[in-house]
């Protein structure tokens, strides 16, 4: 223990991604005088949205006005490409970096409070304090940080989930997770054939990026399972510019059960009565129908060979 340094602060936030930044700024708005420290194992702000993970086909899933904090507007460059008010993820990266640089709490920015290259290994409660034990990347030495309040904002995508593939150890090619796609030189001239495993948004983004770059792409999607979780038509209706805006209205929220939402009479009706469940199913069946029509799997003009095989077998 002689070589272990101990530091005491008021508040610790683990993770400098989108939610870590949101947690820190919210707490400091209420208690700007506290000594708050943000721990981040990477060297960049943003988590999923950091600069290293970015690539050209990586787009946001929400439109302008929904991807920003209330005290700073996100503005796109003039003539920037958008699709139904959806924009490229690199602008969220730029926004977050600009946001954490603002000296808004006691003339100190959030960036001043972030300790990069710190990997938390163990968190435990010691009497009246939380104790975070971790490793500093700068000197690879162990450090203990104690605090009275702790917020963990590492997210579900902190650690890549890699499958255990047959003969994986003897494979001579490049094998990587989507987390490393943005900086792994996958699109260099030396790489001609690429296989993408998975059917979520990240897989679709990578397939699109590789195909647009002239690569020979094989997309592996398993037959079992329930298919992609959230592939819907992005087009909005009426006053709403895209489907994400519709999905965040008070009327739609009861259709999507969440541990973060308090039960209401409407949510109980939708989720726990046969009539409500039938209405909910009808809404999602219509959404599934619309995206199938938009994709036009069997008759899409200019589609490559095998495109029709992407038609989901599940709804």
FENNOR-V98395 format. One record per pair of residues at least 4 apart in sequence whose ideal C-beta (glycine too) atoms are under 7 Angstrom apart, sorted by the first residue. I is the first residue (numbers start at 0). J is the second residue. D is the distance in Angstrom with one decimal. If there is no record, write none. Layout:
# FENNOR-V98395
((I,J,D) (I,J,D))
This chain:
# FENNOR-V98395
((2,140,6.8) (3,141,5.0) (3,142,6.7) (3,143,5.7) (4,142,5.1) (5,143,4.7) (5,145,6.6) (6,142,6.9) (6,144,4.9) (7,145,4.7) (8,34,4.6) (8,35,6.9) (8,36,4.8) (8,144,6.7) (8,146,5.1) (9,33,4.1) (9,34,4.6) (9,35,6.4) (9,146,6.3) (9,147,6.0) (9,148,6.7) (10,26,6.2) (10,33,5.5) (10,35,4.4) (10,146,5.8) (10,148,4.6) (11,36,5.3) (11,38,6.4) (11,131,6.1) (11,144,6.1) (11,146,4.3) (11,149,5.2) (12,19,5.1) (12,22,5.3) (12,23,4.9) (12,35,7.0) (12,37,4.6) (12,150,4.7) (12,152,5.9) (13,38,5.0) (13,119,5.4) (13,151,4.9) (13,152,6.4) (13,153,5.9) (14,18,7.0) (14,19,3.7) (14,39,6.6) (14,46,6.6) (14,152,3.9) (14,153,4.5) (14,154,6.6) (15,19,4.9) (15,20,6.4) (15,37,5.2) (15,39,3.7) (15,44,5.2) (15,113,5.2) (16,45,6.1) (16,46,2.2) (16,47,6.4) (16,152,6.5) (16,154,5.7) (17,21,6.4) (17,45,7.0) (17,46,6.0) (17,48,6.2) (18,22,6.2) (18,152,4.4) (18,154,6.5) (19,23,6.4) (19,37,6.0) (19,152,3.8) (20,24,6.2) (20,95,6.5) (20,98,7.0) (20,99,6.3) (20,109,6.3) (21,25,6.1) (22,26,6.4) (22,150,4.8) (22,152,5.3) (23,27,6.2) (23,35,6.1) (23,37,5.5) (23,109,5.8) (23,112,6.9) (24,28,6.3) (24,68,6.7) (24,109,6.5) (26,30,6.1) (26,35,6.6) (27,31,5.3) (27,35,6.1) (27,104,4.5) (31,104,4.7) (31,105,5.7) (32,105,6.9) (35,112,5.5) (36,112,5.9) (36,114,6.2) (36,144,6.8) (37,109,7.0) (37,112,5.4) (37,113,4.4) (37,114,6.9) (38,114,5.5) (38,117,4.6) (38,119,6.0) (39,113,5.7) (39,114,6.9) (39,115,5.2) (39,117,6.7) (40,116,6.9) (40,117,6.3) (40,118,4.4) (41,49,6.5) (41,115,6.9) (42,115,5.0) (42,116,6.2) (43,49,3.9) (43,50,5.4) (43,51,5.8) (44,49,6.4) (44,95,5.5) (44,96,5.7) (44,99,5.4) (44,113,6.9) (45,49,3.6) (45,92,5.5) (45,95,4.9) (46,154,5.9) (47,52,6.4) (47,156,5.5) (48,88,6.1) (48,91,4.8) (48,92,5.2) (48,95,6.2) (49,92,6.4) (50,92,5.4) (51,181,5.9) (51,182,5.1) (52,178,6.2) (52,181,4.8) (53,57,5.7) (53,88,6.1) (53,89,5.0) (53,92,5.8) (53,181,5.0) (54,180,6.0) (54,181,4.4) (54,208,5.8) (55,208,6.1) (56,204,4.9) (56,207,4.8) (56,208,3.6) (56,211,6.9) (57,87,6.9) (57,88,4.2) (57,204,5.6) (58,85,5.9) (58,86,6.8) (58,87,5.5) (58,88,5.9) (59,66,5.7) (59,85,5.9) (59,86,5.7) (59,88,5.4) (59,91,5.9) (60,243,6.2) (61,65,4.1) (61,66,5.1) (61,243,4.6) (62,84,3.5) (62,85,5.5) (62,240,5.7) (62,241,5.1) (62,243,6.1) (62,244,6.3) (63,73,6.4) (63,84,5.5) (63,86,6.8) (65,243,6.6) (65,244,6.9) (65,247,6.9) (66,73,5.8) (66,91,5.7) (67,71,6.5) (67,72,6.0) (67,73,4.0) (67,94,6.6) (68,98,6.5) (71,98,5.6) (73,90,6.8) (73,94,4.7) (75,79,4.1) (75,86,5.9) (75,90,5.9) (79,86,6.7) (81,85,6.3) (81,86,4.9) (82,233,6.9) (83,233,5.3) (83,234,5.7) (83,235,6.1) (83,240,5.7) (83,241,4.3) (84,240,4.0) (84,241,5.4) (85,233,6.2) (85,241,5.9) (86,90,5.5) (88,92,6.6) (89,93,6.5) (90,94,6.2) (91,95,6.3) (92,96,6.5) (93,97,6.3) (94,98,6.1) (95,99,6.5) (96,100,6.7) (99,108,6.1) (99,109,4.1) (99,110,4.4) (100,108,5.4) (100,110,5.3) (101,108,5.7) (102,106,5.1) (102,107,6.0) (102,108,4.8) (107,111,4.7) (107,112,6.7) (109,113,6.6) (116,135,6.3) (116,136,3.2) (116,137,5.8) (117,133,5.4) (117,135,5.8) (118,133,5.3) (118,134,5.0) (119,131,5.3) (119,133,4.4) (120,132,5.5) (120,133,5.1) (120,134,6.4) (121,132,4.4) (122,129,6.7) (122,131,5.4) (123,130,5.4) (124,129,6.0) (125,130,4.7) (127,147,7.0) (128,145,4.6) (128,146,6.5) (128,147,6.1) (129,145,6.8) (129,146,5.2) (129,149,4.2) (130,143,6.0) (130,145,5.3) (131,144,4.6) (132,141,6.8) (132,143,5.3) (133,142,6.1) (134,139,6.3) (134,141,5.9) (135,139,6.9) (135,140,5.7) (135,142,5.6) (153,157,4.5) (159,176,3.7) (159,178,4.9) (161,176,5.9) (162,196,6.8) (163,167,6.8) (166,170,6.5) (170,174,6.0) (173,183,6.8) (173,185,6.9) (175,179,4.5) (175,180,6.7) (175,183,5.3) (177,201,4.4) (177,205,6.3) (179,183,4.8) (180,185,6.1) (180,205,5.7) (185,190,5.8) (185,193,6.6) (186,190,6.8) (186,209,7.0) (186,212,4.7) (190,214,6.8) (191,214,6.4) (191,215,6.1) (192,214,6.8) (192,215,4.6) (193,209,4.8) (193,214,5.0) (193,216,5.3) (194,217,4.5) (194,219,6.4) (195,202,5.3) (195,205,5.3) (195,206,5.1) (195,216,6.7) (195,218,5.2) (195,219,7.0) (196,219,4.8) (197,202,3.9) (198,202,5.7) (198,220,4.4) (198,226,6.5) (198,227,5.1) (199,227,5.9) (199,228,6.7) (200,204,6.2) (201,205,6.5) (202,206,6.3) (203,207,6.3) (204,208,6.3) (205,209,6.1) (206,210,6.1) (206,216,5.7) (206,218,5.2) (207,211,6.1) (208,212,6.4) (209,214,4.3) (209,216,4.8) (210,214,6.7) (210,216,5.2) (222,312,7.0) (225,313,5.4) (226,311,4.6) (226,313,4.4) (230,290,5.9) (231,242,5.4) (231,286,5.0) (231,290,5.4) (232,242,6.2) (232,286,7.0) (232,289,4.5) (232,290,4.8) (232,293,5.1) (233,241,5.2) (233,242,5.3) (234,241,6.9) (234,242,6.8) (235,239,3.9) (235,240,4.6) (235,241,4.5) (235,242,6.3) (235,244,6.0) (235,245,6.2) (236,245,6.8) (239,244,4.2) (239,245,4.8) (240,244,5.9) (242,246,6.1) (243,247,6.6) (245,251,6.0) (246,251,5.2) (252,260,6.2) (253,263,6.6) (253,265,4.6) (253,266,3.8) (253,269,4.7) (254,269,6.0) (254,279,5.4) (254,282,6.2) (256,270,5.9) (262,266,5.4) (262,267,5.8) (263,267,6.9) (264,268,6.3) (265,269,6.3) (266,270,5.8) (267,271,5.2) (268,272,5.4) (268,275,4.4) (269,275,4.0) (269,278,6.8) (269,279,5.2) (270,275,6.5) (271,275,6.9) (272,276,6.7) (273,277,6.3) (274,278,6.6) (275,279,6.2) (276,280,6.3) (277,281,6.5) (278,282,6.6) (279,283,6.7) (280,284,6.0) (281,285,6.5) (282,286,6.6) (283,287,6.3) (284,288,6.4) (284,314,6.7) (285,289,6.4) (286,290,6.7) (287,291,6.5) (287,314,4.9) (288,292,6.4) (289,293,6.3) (290,294,6.2) (291,296,7.0) (295,299,4.2) (296,306,6.6) (296,307,4.9) (296,309,6.2) (296,310,4.1) (297,307,5.1) (299,306,6.3) (302,306,3.7))
